[in-house]
Amino acid sequence: MQTSLVHIVLFSSLQVLLSLSCFQDVVEAASGKGFGENIHWRTLDDGKKEAEASGLPIMLIIHKTWCGACKALKPKFAESKEISELAHNFVMINLEDEEEPKDDSFSPDGGYIPRILFLDPSGEVHPEITNKNGNPNYKYFYSNAEQVVSGMKEAQEKLTGDSFKGHTGDEL
């Protein structure tokens, strides 16, 4: 009788653990998808609306759940304090699997993943903002936090304020 009770308790505990594990997967799917829970992620549609209303540029990540390079980038990205701080100056969009847009502007040099693109507040992709320290054949592939930070800084410089509006700074 005692053995049966022990088995029931163990089985119930296992069920609770499995339920918690499934719950964790659901929470992760609805949030940063591994790219950082401390960043306010948006969908493509919501992000474009917010960018237009706020005047902030967009940083967009396209990745797949099965992708090894994507899995390798996630912890580097999520653990970067500098990315987290710079994220406040962007509308951050995180697209996974079937959320990837079909529009060719979102794959300026191919459909590889992960890709990080920067868009101006009107939602236009700026293909000139690339990973300058990466592989020139895959201009939007970032493999570490330092590369992402560099891209974010370039995008912030080019897509915000007077520099984005066409002011050259030479006029007085």
N, C-alpha and C positions, 0 to 999 in steps of 0.2 A: 504494500500500500504506500509506504514512504517513497519507494523508488518511482512509482507512478506519479506521485505528487511532484517529485523533483523533475521528472521529464516534462510535466505540464508547465511548471514554472520556467524551465529552460526554453521550451518551445514558445511560450508566451513572450519571453524576453527577446528571443530571436525575431519574432514577428514585429515587435516594437522597433528593434534595430533596423529591420528591413524597411519598415514604414518611414522611419526617420531618414534613412538613406534616400528613399524615393522622394521625400519632401525636400531634401537638400538639392536633389537634381532639378526639381521644379523651381525652387528659389533661384538657383544658378541660371537656369534657362531664362528667367524673367528679369535678370539683372545684368551684371557685367559679363556674363558668359566666360568668366575666367580672366577678363582683362581689367579687373579692379572694381570692387564693390564701393569704393569711396568716390567714384566718378559718377556723375549724373548722366546716364546713357539715355538716348532717345531713339525712337524709330526714325526712318527716313522722312516720312511725311511730317511728323511732329517736329523733327529737327529742322527741316527746311522752313516751316512756319515760324519757329522760334528764332532762327537766324535772321530771317527777313525782318521780324519785329524788333529784334534786339540790336541788329547791326553787327553781330559777332560772326566770324568765319566758322566754317564747319570742318571738323576733322572726322573722316569716315574710315572705319576699318571694315574690310571685307575678308571673312575667313570661313573655314569649314570645320565641322566637328571632327572629321576623320583626318585632317591634315597634320602631319608631323611638324612641319615648320611653324604652323599656327600654334600648336601645343607648346612648342619650344619658346615662342615669343610671349605667350600669356604671362608666365610668372615674372619675367623680366619687366614687362610692361606694368603689371599690377603692383610690383614692389617698388617702382620708381617714384620717389617723393617729387622729383622735378616734373615728371609727366603729370602727376596728380595736381600739382600747383598750376602748371600751365593750362591744364584742362579747364580751369575757371575762365579762361579767355577765349574759349571755343564752345560751340555747340557740338557735343560729342555723340557720334552715331556709330553704332555697333551692329553690323549686319552679318548674320550667320546662315550658312546653308542656303535654303530657298529664298531668303530675304534679299539675296544679291540682285541688284537691278539689272534688267536686260539691256538697258540703254548703253550703246557703245562708248559714250563719254566716261563711263565708269571703268572701262578697261582700255586706257589710252595706248598701252603697248602690250596688251595681251590679258588673258584671263587667269593668270597664275594667282596663287594665294600664299600667304596673306598679302593684301594690298592696302596701303594707306594713302588716301587721297585728301586733298584740301580743296574746299569749295569756298567761294566768297559768300557774303550774306544773302545774295540773290539766288544761291544754289547752283552756280556755275562752277564746274570742275576747273581747276587751274593746273593743267598738265605740266607747266614749267616748274612747279614745286615738286622736286624729286629728292630721293635719297642720294645726296652728292657723294657719300662715302660708301655706297653700295655697289652692286654689280650694274654696270651701264646697260646690260641687256634686260634688266628687271628693275626699272627706275623707281617703282613704287613698293618694292619689297624692302622691309626694314627687319633686321635680325636682332637688334638689341636696343636697349633704352636710350643709349647715347645718340643713336641715329634718329630715333623718333623725336627726341628733344630738339635736335638740330633742325629737323623738318618743321616742328611746331614753331620754333623761333623764326624761321624763314617765313612761314605762312603768316605768322602774327605781324611781322614787319611789312609784308607785301599786301596783306588783305584787310588791314585795319587802319582807321584814322585817315589822315591827310594823304599818306602815301597811296592808299587804295583809291581814294577819290580823284587821283590824278595830279595832286599838288607835288611839284618837284622840289620845292624848298629853295629854288634859285630866284624866285620872284620876290622883289622888295619894293 
